[in-house]
Amino acid sequence: MSTMSASVERAAELAESLSEIRSRVQKAASGSFPPTLVAVSKFKPASDIAVCYEHGQLDFGENYVQELIEKAEALPKDIRWHFIGTLQSNKAKSLASIPNLHTIQTLSSIKTAKALNKALPSDRAAPLNILIQINTSGEEAKSGLPPLASSTDVAASELFQLAKIMITECPKLRLQGLMTIGSLEQSLTASETDQNADFDRLKETRDVLQNALRAELGDSDQMKWGQDGILVLSMGMSSDFEAALKAGSDIVRVGTGIFGERLKKMAA
Ligand SMILES: *Cc1c(COP(=O)(O)O)cnc(C)c1O
């Protein structure tokens, strides 16, 4: 992979858009923790990432395993990589070999959780953070487990089972929270009205799951998941991150807003 530097013009452009997005994130923040901005760099050159890194950006998101491996090798080792692409259990080994992979945001199966736990080196500095992906919009084309509501039989749900297995049987993984993409339609609504049914569903799912985990596992396991016993939420992208933050998001994933349009050679 080329690690050539960005041009002076490109570097200035990136610095400006990064700083603009950062101040918009600060202004819209309303969650329990200071929000994390993940700069989504898929299809963008390592030189673009290097510019953002020089301006203090440490969290970057990638969708494709091979692209992530190449960038992680070429770029500074204190970058916190977030995998946000479609995840298959046969990719667990490759992902687990990246020492500074910080979070996988798209886990949705017990099989993959176990494969990751097995593949991660035992001398890893810290457990791998995991967000479970929820298909809040119920669209067939989107990955993730179905959301929970207060009326759901939580104990029987795949989400509860996955969360419980991660906490009790996967010491190399740390369940941190939930992630969703949501429908484009809701995103458009949210940018006008700050009302997004998919964001609301993710929050409700978090609350229901959190209560069920507390009831099932008790206080002694509270420190083994979430941030101070609270599951964090990853929701909001370039078009709707402000609405997501106002709705209580802790992690926003912004690509286009920082790096500009992508060539849409692959569906993302
Ligand atoms: C590509 C991608 C993003 C970033 O999308 P933008 O609209 O460019 O900000 C965020 N989340 C996921 C899961 C993605 O695949």
The ligand as an SDF file (V2000), in Angstrom:
LIG
                    3D

 15 15  0  0  0  0  0  0  0  0999 V2000
  -19.6790    3.5780    5.2760 C   0  0  0  0  0  0  0  0  0  0  0  0
  -20.2560    3.4940    6.6210 C   0  0  0  0  0  0  0  0  0  0  0  0
  -20.3770    4.6330    7.4520 C   0  0  0  0  0  0  0  0  0  0  0  0
  -20.0260    6.0270    7.0050 C   0  0  0  0  0  0  0  0  0  0  0  0
  -20.9980    6.5260    6.1390 O   0  0  0  0  0  0  0  0  0  0  0  0
  -21.0140    8.0630    5.6660 P   0  0  0  0  0  0  0  0  0  0  0  0
  -22.3800    8.2780    5.2000 O   0  0  0  0  0  0  0  0  0  0  0  0
  -19.9940    8.1960    4.6000 O   0  0  0  0  0  0  0  0  0  0  0  0
  -20.6710    8.8870    6.8550 O   0  0  0  0  0  0  0  0  0  0  0  0
  -20.8620    4.4520    8.7300 C   0  0  0  0  0  0  0  0  0  0  0  0
  -21.2370    3.2330    9.1810 N   0  0  0  0  0  0  0  0  0  0  0  0
  -21.1360    2.1290    8.4260 C   0  0  0  0  0  0  0  0  0  0  0  0
  -21.5570    0.8230    8.9780 C   0  0  0  0  0  0  0  0  0  0  0  0
  -20.6610    2.2310    7.1220 C   0  0  0  0  0  0  0  0  0  0  0  0
  -20.5990    1.1140    6.3580 O   0  0  0  0  0  0  0  0  0  0  0  0
  1  2  1  0
  2  3  1  0
  2 14  2  0
  3  4  1  0
  3 10  2  0
  4  5  1  0
  5  6  1  0
  6  7  2  0
  6  8  1  0
  6  9  1  0
 10 11  1  0
 11 12  2  0
 12 13  1  0
 12 14  1  0
 14 15  1  0
M  END
$$$$
